[in-house]
Amino acid sequence: MKENVAQALELMGIGLPTMFGVIVLFILLCKALTAAFPYKPEEETKDN
């Protein structure tokens, strides 16, 4: 049982920082895209 707990903690130690990194990268990507292409609702409604 102790081996399973140690393995789980090891996986969590690898998995959590990876997930956090992916989420941070995704947020930064979204901010970069919105900075590059500003969203203007007025222009969107004119097209439709």
N, C-alpha and C positions, 0 to 999 in steps of 0.2 A: 504493500500500500504506500509506503514511504517513497518508493521509486516512482510510482504514478504521480504523486503530489509534486515531487521534485521535477519530473518531466513537464507537468502542467505549468508549474511556475516558470520553468525555462521557456516554454512556448509563449506564455503570457509576456515574459520579459522581452521576447523578440517581437511578438505580435502587436502589443500595445504601442510601442514607439513607431512601428511601421505604419499602423493605422493612423496615428496622430500625424505622422509625416505626410501621408497621402491626403488627409483632410486639409492640412495646412497648404500643401501644394495646390489642391483643388481650389481653395479660397483665393490664393494668390493668382491662379490662372483666371478665375472669374473677375477679379479686380483688374488684371491686366487687359482682359478682353473688353470690359466696360470702359476702361480708360482709352483703349484704342478705338472702339466703336461706341460712342456715347448713345444711350438709348433715349430716343425722343418720341414719346407717345403721340405727339401732335402729327408728326409725319406718318406714323403707322396708320392712324385713323383715316388720313387722306387717301392712302392707297386702297383701302377696303371700301 
